[in-house]
Amino acid sequence: MHQIIVDISISPEEWIKLYQGVAVDVRTTARDGRSVRFPARILSRFYLQNGVRGSFRILFDASGKFSSIERL
């Protein structure tokens, strides 16, 4: 299982754009320096009043498809 660790800070205003479909992907840099892009929908359960903030481990299968996400 492949994994990346990302630190994310998405404001409520940015989240609304993602939620409304204006933007669908989150683009960020993993802690190991890789540029990553993934669907914003995988962060839905982590949304709070102040947006989405924190460190997350994202797991992918061998073919690079999303498997799971967890807050660290």
Steps between C-alpha positions, in 0.01 A plus 500: 500500500639840398450804718559871512482738792370849436444808712181673392347838577180574306297801609120484516484726192728268302301199619176651366660518153597134528157403633318687222717335236677818387816308584504124546860414582730598782858565395770507761851383578557184701751510784747310284492779239277332241229709339166324546145545380196318632120539506379747762211267588735274698538783753124551555482327836778724636326831426442720807389863544854620436538291182727200467826520691749243612734224395365200314626162379352401164531137396496378140492152352770367266329655196493845663131505588381652825451250780455699823586815692563564867577805707837482677 
